[in-house]
């Protein structure tokens, strides 16, 4: 019968015990998996349950001309039932507030801008976040007080960096400087055509916000605050826009970081 080899015999085969330990720890590390990120979909692909609509000039949840609709598993901003745009700025809000999170959206612009839409709204949409509640908006209020991560589609012959920031009723800080202009461009490239685009927001309460396209962080800013009082904004609602150009969304998902802080 063969005798089993002692551990000393096995170690003796390794001239470099440090190398041996490195290999053992490497094997253990390779067996460990990354923590699972619990991303949750805010859009179920079937209906607008869990969402609230507010269109300027219309009562809460009056989906004027079926602006927001679900077709073919997509959430669509549609103007198929409009003749012309008459400042019918609309927003669709998710049902609850968030503070610390990552938000991932896949979207694209399609078709032609509705007649009557302002020139700046051509291929223009966005994510409104840290927003006031839809039921607190005035009847004719165009935009919620919020921070907007702005989607911009390309115009032929014009540089139009995507995923900048706009600040209706709010301000932000960049490099320790308070910025009060309404919109600030990112350092992203211009995106043309009807391609699907994946955009991410990384929001850390009233501390720091990152705009990310692909693997590139294209804009970072700090301390979102109310313009009137300077009060920092730590949380708020998330909304998508309707500003006169048809837009489609096929994924809206969130990783809530509040539970793991």
C-alpha positions as CSV (number, residue, x, y, z in Angstrom):
1,X,0.0,0.0,0.0
2,X,1.3,3.4,-0.9
3,X,2.0,5.8,1.9
4,X,0.4,9.2,1.8
5,X,2.7,12.1,1.3
6,X,3.2,14.4,4.3
7,X,2.5,18.1,4.0
8,X,6.2,18.7,4.6
9,X,7.0,16.6,1.5
10,X,4.6,18.6,-0.5
11,X,6.0,21.9,0.7
12,X,9.5,20.6,-0.1
13,X,8.6,20.5,-3.8
14,X,8.2,24.3,-3.6
15,X,11.5,26.1,-3.4
16,X,9.8,29.5,-2.9
17,X,7.1,29.3,-0.1
18,X,6.1,32.9,-0.8
19,X,5.2,32.0,-4.4
20,X,3.3,29.0,-3.1
21,X,1.2,31.2,-0.8
22,X,0.5,33.6,-3.6
23,X,-0.8,30.8,-5.8
24,X,-3.0,29.5,-3.0
25,X,-4.5,33.0,-2.3
26,X,-4.9,33.5,-6.1
27,X,-7.0,30.3,-6.3
28,X,-9.1,31.3,-3.4
29,X,-9.7,34.8,-4.9
30,X,-10.6,33.4,-8.3
31,X,-13.3,31.3,-6.6
32,X,-15.0,34.3,-5.1
33,X,-17.6,36.1,-7.2
34,X,-18.3,39.8,-7.4
35,X,-21.2,41.0,-5.2
36,X,-24.5,40.9,-7.1
37,X,-25.8,44.3,-8.0
38,X,-29.6,44.3,-7.5
39,X,-30.7,46.5,-10.5
40,X,-34.4,47.0,-10.6
41,X,-36.5,47.9,-13.7
42,X,-38.7,51.0,-13.3
43,X,-40.5,50.3,-16.6
44,X,-42.2,46.9,-17.0
45,X,-42.5,47.0,-20.8
46,X,-46.3,46.6,-20.6
47,X,-47.9,49.7,-19.2
48,X,-47.4,52.9,-17.3
49,X,-48.2,51.5,-13.9
50,X,-46.1,53.2,-11.2
51,X,-45.8,56.4,-13.3
52,X,-47.6,59.7,-13.0
53,X,-48.1,62.1,-15.9
54,X,-48.1,65.9,-15.7
55,X,-48.4,68.0,-18.9
56,X,-48.4,71.8,-18.8
57,X,-51.9,73.2,-19.0
58,X,-53.5,69.9,-18.0
59,X,-54.5,68.2,-14.8
60,X,-52.4,65.6,-13.1
61,X,-52.5,62.2,-14.9
62,X,-54.3,63.7,-18.0
63,X,-52.3,62.0,-20.7
64,X,-53.1,64.7,-23.3
65,X,-53.2,63.2,-26.8
66,X,-51.8,60.0,-25.5
67,X,-48.3,61.6,-25.3
68,X,-46.8,58.9,-23.2
69,X,-47.7,55.4,-24.4
70,X,-46.3,51.8,-24.4
71,X,-46.0,50.1,-27.7
72,X,-43.9,47.1,-28.7
73,X,-42.4,46.9,-25.2
74,X,-41.2,50.5,-25.5
75,X,-42.1,53.6,-23.5
76,X,-42.7,56.2,-26.1
77,X,-43.0,60.0,-26.2
78,X,-45.3,60.2,-29.2
79,X,-46.9,63.1,-31.1
80,X,-48.9,60.9,-33.5
81,X,-52.2,62.4,-32.2
82,X,-51.0,66.1,-32.3
83,X,-51.5,68.7,-35.0
84,X,-49.1,71.2,-33.5
85,X,-47.1,71.8,-30.3
86,X,-48.5,74.6,-28.1
87,X,-46.1,74.5,-25.2
88,X,-47.4,71.2,-24.1
89,X,-44.3,70.4,-22.2
90,X,-44.8,67.0,-20.4
91,X,-43.2,64.8,-17.8
92,X,-43.8,61.3,-16.6
93,X,-42.7,60.7,-13.0
94,X,-41.8,57.4,-11.3
95,X,-43.9,56.9,-8.1
96,X,-41.2,57.3,-5.4
97,X,-38.2,59.4,-4.5
98,X,-34.6,58.3,-4.5
99,X,-31.5,59.8,-3.0
100,X,-28.4,57.7,-3.6
101,X,-28.5,55.5,-6.7
102,X,-27.3,54.6,-10.2
103,X,-29.8,55.1,-13.0
104,X,-29.4,53.4,-16.4
105,X,-31.5,54.4,-19.4
106,X,-31.5,53.2,-23.0
107,X,-33.2,55.7,-25.4
108,X,-33.2,57.0,-28.9
109,X,-34.7,59.9,-30.9
110,X,-37.0,58.9,-33.8
111,X,-38.9,60.7,-36.6
112,X,-39.4,64.4,-37.0
113,X,-40.0,67.1,-34.4
114,X,-43.6,68.2,-34.1
115,X,-44.5,71.4,-35.8
116,X,-44.5,74.3,-33.4
117,X,-41.8,72.9,-31.1
118,X,-39.1,75.3,-30.2
119,X,-35.8,75.0,-32.1
120,X,-33.8,74.1,-29.0
121,X,-36.1,71.1,-28.4
122,X,-35.0,69.4,-31.7
123,X,-33.8,65.9,-30.6
124,X,-34.0,67.0,-27.0
125,X,-35.2,65.1,-24.0
126,X,-33.8,64.3,-20.6
127,X,-33.9,62.8,-17.1
128,X,-35.3,65.1,-14.5
129,X,-34.0,64.0,-11.0
130,X,-34.1,65.4,-7.5
131,X,-37.4,66.7,-8.8
132,X,-40.3,68.1,-7.0
133,X,-43.4,65.9,-6.9
134,X,-45.8,66.0,-9.8
135,X,-48.7,66.8,-7.6
136,X,-46.9,69.9,-6.3
137,X,-46.6,71.4,-9.8
138,X,-48.7,74.3,-10.9
139,X,-51.3,73.7,-13.7
140,X,-49.3,75.7,-16.3
141,X,-45.8,74.9,-15.0
142,X,-43.6,73.9,-17.9
143,X,-40.8,72.1,-15.9
144,X,-40.5,70.7,-12.4
145,X,-37.9,72.2,-10.1
146,X,-35.1,69.6,-10.6
147,X,-31.8,68.8,-12.1
148,X,-31.9,67.7,-15.7
149,X,-29.4,65.3,-17.3
150,X,-30.1,66.4,-20.9
151,X,-30.2,64.2,-23.9
152,X,-29.3,65.9,-27.2
153,X,-29.2,64.4,-30.6
154,X,-26.9,65.7,-33.3
155,X,-27.7,68.4,-35.9
156,X,-25.9,68.1,-39.2
157,X,-22.8,70.3,-39.2
158,X,-23.1,71.3,-35.6
159,X,-21.3,70.2,-32.5
160,X,-23.9,69.2,-29.9
161,X,-22.3,67.3,-27.0
162,X,-24.7,64.8,-25.4
163,X,-25.7,64.4,-21.7
164,X,-25.0,67.9,-20.3
165,X,-27.0,69.4,-17.4
166,X,-29.8,71.9,-17.1
167,X,-31.1,73.4,-13.9
168,X,-34.7,74.6,-13.7
169,X,-35.0,76.3,-10.4
170,X,-31.7,74.9,-9.2
171,X,-28.0,75.5,-9.3
172,X,-24.9,73.2,-9.0
173,X,-21.2,73.5,-8.2
174,X,-18.3,72.6,-10.5
175,X,-14.8,72.8,-9.3
176,X,-16.0,74.6,-6.1
177,X,-17.7,77.3,-8.2
178,X,-21.4,77.9,-8.1
179,X,-22.8,77.7,-11.6
180,X,-26.1,79.6,-12.2
181,X,-26.4,79.3,-16.0
182,X,-29.3,77.3,-17.1
183,X,-27.5,74.6,-19.2
184,X,-23.9,73.4,-19.1
185,X,-22.4,71.2,-21.8
186,X,-20.6,67.9,-21.1
187,X,-17.4,66.8,-22.8
188,X,-19.2,64.0,-24.7
189,X,-19.2,63.7,-28.5
190,X,-22.1,64.4,-30.7
191,X,-24.5,61.5,-31.3
192,X,-26.3,61.5,-34.6
193,X,-29.1,59.4,-36.1
194,X,-31.7,57.2,-34.5
195,X,-29.2,54.9,-32.6
196,X,-29.9,53.5,-29.2
197,X,-27.8,55.2,-26.5
198,X,-27.1,54.0,-23.0
199,X,-26.8,56.7,-20.4
200,X,-26.1,56.4,-16.7
201,X,-26.5,58.8,-13.8
202,X,-24.6,58.1,-10.6
203,X,-26.3,60.2,-7.9
204,X,-25.0,60.5,-4.4
205,X,-27.6,62.7,-2.6
206,X,-26.5,66.3,-2.2
207,X,-22.8,65.4,-2.7
208,X,-21.8,64.5,-6.2
209,X,-23.4,63.5,-9.5
210,X,-21.7,61.8,-12.5
211,X,-23.0,61.6,-16.1
212,X,-21.7,58.5,-17.9
213,X,-22.0,57.5,-21.5
214,X,-20.6,54.0,-22.2
215,X,-17.5,53.9,-20.1
216,X,-16.8,57.6,-20.1
217,X,-17.7,60.0,-17.4
218,X,-18.6,63.1,-19.4
219,X,-19.6,65.5,-16.6
220,X,-19.3,65.7,-12.8
221,X,-20.8,68.3,-10.5
222,X,-21.5,68.8,-6.8
223,X,-24.0,70.2,-4.3
224,X,-27.3,70.4,-6.2
225,X,-29.3,73.2,-4.5
226,X,-32.4,75.4,-4.8
227,X,-31.7,78.7,-6.6
228,X,-34.0,80.6,-4.3
229,X,-32.6,79.6,-1.0
230,X,-29.4,77.7,-1.6
231,X,-30.7,74.7,0.3
232,X,-29.0,71.5,-0.8
233,X,-31.2,68.9,-2.5
234,X,-30.6,65.4,-1.1
235,X,-33.4,63.5,-2.9
236,X,-36.4,63.8,-5.2
237,X,-38.4,62.2,-8.0
238,X,-37.2,60.9,-11.3
239,X,-39.0,61.9,-14.5
240,X,-38.7,61.7,-18.3
241,X,-39.6,64.6,-20.6
242,X,-41.8,65.3,-23.6
243,X,-40.6,68.5,-25.3
244,X,-41.9,68.1,-28.9
245,X,-39.5,65.5,-30.4
246,X,-40.5,61.8,-30.4
247,X,-38.4,59.7,-28.1
248,X,-38.3,56.0,-27.3
249,X,-37.1,54.3,-24.1
250,X,-36.5,50.5,-23.9
251,X,-34.8,50.3,-20.5
252,X,-35.1,52.3,-17.3
253,X,-33.5,50.6,-14.4
254,X,-32.1,51.7,-11.0
255,X,-29.6,50.4,-8.5
256,X,-30.7,51.9,-5.2
257,X,-27.5,52.5,-3.1
258,X,-29.4,53.7,0.0
259,X,-29.6,50.2,1.3
260,X,-25.9,49.5,1.0
261,X,-24.4,52.8,2.3
